[in-house]
Amino acid sequence: MRWNRSHESRNVDDLRGAPEPSGHSGAGLAMLLPLAGRFGWKGILVVLLLVAASRFIECPGAEHPTRRVATEPPAQTSAAEEELVRFVGFVFDDAQASLARQVERAGGDYREARMVLYRRGVSSGCGTASSAVGPFYCPVDGKVYIDLSFYRELRGRFGAPGDFAQAYVIAHELGHHAQNLAGAIESRSNRQSVVVELQADCLAGTWAHDAQRRGLLEVGDIDEALRAAAAVGDDTIQRRTTGDIRPETWTHGSAEQRAEAFRRGFRGGDLAACGM
């Protein structure tokens, strides 16, 4: 992918040097319910009880305010990591500007999201989360959260290398932000969750369409995104972890569904192609 290596985003909160949050170490309700759904109603019940307890302890009877923290690089970093920070900042800003144009052309109002970089654990408007949950979007505070170590997992464990594979992840989470603005992000069942996730994949594809139109894509970029989408399909993950594929427990869609959703957005290039 072609990108401006001197770009510094003003929409990134760099909390990589902040201490890991104390208290409950699980993810917030909005992040863990899809994961718990893979274990049936008992898993969902356990998460509901844990999140309710953690929120009561952290802030009884009050809302979760957005906490502004001074951002600066951590003490231990590297030139490669700092370049990755600039890259994800560029992708975040570019994808957000693209989605904002689409929303405004469709007659909607776009409010900017922010991206939070962290290590190991973080506090969000949706509760506290460890890096084990992977990148996520919190609809309560309108922020995308990512521990950059996830990209090592994506490349090594999931077999999806490449800078545009990394870009796809960010664009997918920003797709959730566009859904949130449209009031379409809530899901109450596994089947509805799959619909929401596939639509976010489609919205990531619309940004890829726009990026290609502006000459930012290189040969092989779309293939990288498609491999990443397939690598995080529910069937792919279940096959790797348990060997037992159970479609009734899926929350994000199969490898084929996720790749096809991205293709649909890439071909269509606008919100209408994704049903928005």
Summary of the structure (lengths in Angstrom):
residues: 276
radius of gyration: 17.8
end to end distance: 27.2
largest distance: 53.0
contacts: 927
relative contact order: 0.15
helix: 54%
strand: 9%
